């Protein structure tokens, strides 16, 4: 936590120093955040779209066909995220008294969620490829992987392994 706070403070300080220096910065496309805490902030449902908007440059024609498909894809992902959250809540609530039956269910549920996520991702690849160049599709899936990895990291950090 201290490291994350220190990193945030240093970033703010650096931004202030640059802003106060009077040096005009070159106009470049927005950088994709690499710091885990910065990407993690964007992993909420409300900010996922903004993260993709900022990180995946699309022209007007591409955006017109991508965003409706994106919304449909997210509607498929949302219930999977919800299931993972529910699973973690059950685990936390029952920790220390989890039976073998519950442990089996937790693992089976996790694997079922992962299988459903993979199927959804595979089902949408041809649909995204039909409307975007291959590099854009690959970049989009990379961004989704980053968001998912951070979601899973945050979830994992809240869970103590079974004894």
Long-range contacts (C-beta under 8 A, 24 or more apart in sequence): 4-37, 7-35, 7-37, 8-37, 11-35, 29-57, 30-54, 30-55, 32-143, 32-146, 36-150, 36-153, 39-146, 39-147, 39-150, 40-150, 40-153, 40-154, 42-147, 43-147, 43-150, 43-151, 43-154, 45-78, 45-81, 48-74, 48-147, 49-74, 51-143, 51-147, 52-140, 52-143, 55-139, 55-143, 56-136, 56-139, 56-140, 56-143, 58-132, 58-136, 62-131, 62-132, 62-136, 65-131, 65-132, 66-128, 66-131, 66-132, 66-136, 66-140, 69-124, 69-127, 69-128, 69-131, 73-120, 73-124, 76-120, 76-124, 77-117, 77-120, 80-113, 80-116, 80-117, 80-120, 81-151, 83-109, 83-113, 84-110, 84-113, 84-151, 84-152, 84-155, 85-155, 87-113, 88-155, 88-158, 88-159, 91-159, 92-158, 92-159, 95-160, 98-162, 103-162, 117-148
